[in-house]
């Protein structure tokens, strides 16, 4: 009897309510979040010693040059093909740590948590359900894509993705300017931010929050991000054309990303008709996105939260699948949007898991030099996921037609 009473007292404590801002948590929710954050960090800490080929082939040497150049004083020289904002982070790292590998990975790990909180905020805004939102946050921190990219690979894709997620949160808050400022910051870090642009253009066409004048924040924040490096002596034209130079670095149709170019035999290292096929692919992508924009613009439809998230996932996944020169990590944002897609409607969780599988198998050739599945088979599987999401988008449009 006494034991049962203690258990009931324990339960009472666990289910006590605590209000943080406008969100009511229970003690059990907060303890779970604490455990999630702590053990999520332990997972990443165990992976810290791993040196990927990108680290010892590029990042390690860049950090050496930054130190030899005097930290922030090195910004006057071209050291990497990354944009200036990430170089500012690398310069800062050179002052606060001598262990470059751990320090650079910890930067990405920090943004893992920033993205996780953004996911919680988006899901809570759209569903009003604390526990579903907490589990969506857990999915970000436990996502194999997120863990492998930062803590294992020493990449920084989570940075631009986290800013995009916060931009989407501001979008759902009906804040066009806030949304585009966050997306503009993301663009200052990574060119892949452009994958979200068709989605935003479609929302502008539908007069859903996004205002045309706020698109100015994309180029504006990109230019502002380059100003400190320019003041340190870097050539402004060179800084502003970094993305143009990046786009011409790799001529292959795809660099291990399982998309249509893998099916056409234009995967690295093969180059049958890479230039011609890539050029055609860009126009094909524009036309497909144009068809989607035309269809939605001419359709009277209520743009609810689930529909908007589905539209974001479909447009970004379509870009990555149809555009040429996609790297193995370029599906990173797709996976994060798939988490939102799966947790808004839990029947769609298998789609989220499917995209995780695509990313894991896509990463393996670079991380362990093994193709566990031929890239053509993986491209067909990714196509199946894209078709499913497209079909679901069409169904939601039909159900929400006015």
CORRA-V446508 format. One record per residue. N is the residue number from 1. RES is the residue in one small letter. D_FIRST is the distance of its C-alpha to the first C-alpha in whole Angstrom. Layout:
n = <N/N>
res = <RES/RES>
d_first = <D_FIRST/D_FIRST>
//
This chain:
n = <1/2/3/4/5/6/7/8/9/10/11/12/13/14/15/16/17/18/19/20/21/22/23/24/25/26/27/28/29/30/31/32/33/34/35/36/37/38/39/40/41/42/43/44/45/46/47/48/49/50/51/52/53/54/55/56/57/58/59/60/61/62/63/64/65/66/67/68/69/70/71/72/73/74/75/76/77/78/79/80/81/82/83/84/85/86/87/88/89/90/91/92/93/94/95/96/97/98/99/100/101/102/103/104/105/106/107/108/109/110/111/112/113/114/115/116/117/118/119/120/121/122/123/124/125/126/127/128/129/130/131/132/133/134/135/136/137/138/139/140/141/142/143/144/145/146/147/148/149/150/151/152/153/154/155/156/157/158/159/160/161/162/163/164/165/166/167/168/169/170/171/172/173/174/175/176/177/178/179/180/181/182/183/184/185/186/187/188/189/190/191/192/193/194/195/196/197/198/199/200/201/202/203/204/205/206/207/208/209/210/211/212/213/214/215/216/217/218/219/220/221/222/223/224/225/226/227/228/229/230/231/232/233/234/235/236/237/238/239/240/241/242/243/244/245/246/247/248/249/250/251/252/253/254/255/256/257/258/259/260/261/262/263/264/265/266/267/268/269/270/271/272/273/274/275/276/277/278/279/280/281/282/283/284/285/286/287/288/289/290/291/292/293/294/295/296/297/298/299/300/301/302/303/304/305/306/307/308/309/310/311/312/313/314/315/316/317/318/319/320/321/322/323/324/325/326/327/328/329/330/331/332/333/334/335/336/337/338/339/340/341/342/343/344/345/346/347/348/349/350/351/352/353/354/355/356/357/358/359/360/361/362/363/364/365/366/367/368/369/370/371/372/373/374/375/376/377/378/379/380/381/382/383/384/385/386/387/388/389/390/391/392/393/394/395/396/397/398/399/400/401/402>
res = <x/x/x/x/x/x/x/x/x/x/x/x/x/x/x/x/x/x/x/x/x/x/x/x/x/x/x/x/x/x/x/x/x/x/x/x/x/x/x/x/x/x/x/x/x/x/x/x/x/x/x/x/x/x/x/x/x/x/x/x/x/x/x/x/x/x/x/x/x/x/x/x/x/x/x/x/x/x/x/x/x/x/x/x/x/x/x/x/x/x/x/x/x/x/x/x/x/x/x/x/x/x/x/x/x/x/x/x/x/x/x/x/x/x/x/x/x/x/x/x/x/x/x/x/x/x/x/x/x/x/x/x/x/x/x/x/x/x/x/x/x/x/x/x/x/x/x/x/x/x/x/x/x/x/x/x/x/x/x/x/x/x/x/x/x/x/x/x/x/x/x/x/x/x/x/x/x/x/x/x/x/x/x/x/x/x/x/x/x/x/x/x/x/x/x/x/x/x/x/x/x/x/x/x/x/x/x/x/x/x/x/x/x/x/x/x/x/x/x/x/x/x/x/x/x/x/x/x/x/x/x/x/x/x/x/x/x/x/x/x/x/x/x/x/x/x/x/x/x/x/x/x/x/x/x/x/x/x/x/x/x/x/x/x/x/x/x/x/x/x/x/x/x/x/x/x/x/x/x/x/x/x/x/x/x/x/x/x/x/x/x/x/x/x/x/x/x/x/x/x/x/x/x/x/x/x/x/x/x/x/x/x/x/x/x/x/x/x/x/x/x/x/x/x/x/x/x/x/x/x/x/x/x/x/x/x/x/x/x/x/x/x/x/x/x/x/x/x/x/x/x/x/x/x/x/x/x/x/x/x/x/x/x/x/x/x/x/x/x/x/x/x/x/x/x/x/x/x/x/x/x/x/x/x/x/x/x/x/x/x/x/x/x/x/x/x/x/x/x/x/x/x>
d_first = <0/4/5/5/6/9/10/11/12/14/15/16/19/20/21/23/26/29/33/35/39/39/36/32/30/26/25/24/28/29/27/28/32/32/31/33/36/35/35/38/40/39/40/44/44/44/47/49/51/53/56/57/61/61/60/62/65/65/62/63/67/66/64/67/69/67/67/71/72/70/67/67/71/71/70/74/74/73/71/68/69/65/66/66/62/61/63/62/59/61/63/60/58/61/61/57/56/58/56/57/55/52/53/55/51/49/51/50/47/47/48/45/43/45/46/42/42/45/43/40/42/44/41/39/43/43/40/38/35/33/31/34/37/34/35/38/38/37/39/42/40/40/43/45/48/47/46/49/51/50/48/50/54/54/55/55/55/51/53/55/53/50/53/53/50/50/53/51/49/51/53/50/50/54/55/58/60/56/56/59/59/56/58/61/59/58/62/63/61/61/64/61/60/63/61/59/62/63/59/60/64/63/60/63/65/63/62/59/58/60/64/67/68/64/65/68/65/65/68/68/65/66/69/68/66/69/71/69/71/74/74/74/77/75/78/76/78/76/73/73/74/71/69/73/73/70/71/74/72/71/73/71/70/66/65/62/61/60/62/66/68/66/67/71/71/71/68/69/71/73/75/77/78/75/77/78/75/73/76/75/71/71/73/71/68/70/71/67/66/69/68/64/65/68/66/63/66/67/64/62/59/56/55/51/49/48/52/53/50/52/55/54/53/56/59/58/57/60/62/61/62/65/66/68/68/64/62/59/57/58/55/53/53/53/49/48/49/48/44/45/46/43/40/42/42/39/42/44/42/44/47/45/45/48/50/48/49/52/52/51/53/56/55/55/59/59/56/57/60/59/59/56/57/61/61/63/60/58/60/60/56/56/59/56/54/56/58/54/53/57/56/53/55/57/55/53/57/57/54/55/58/60>
//
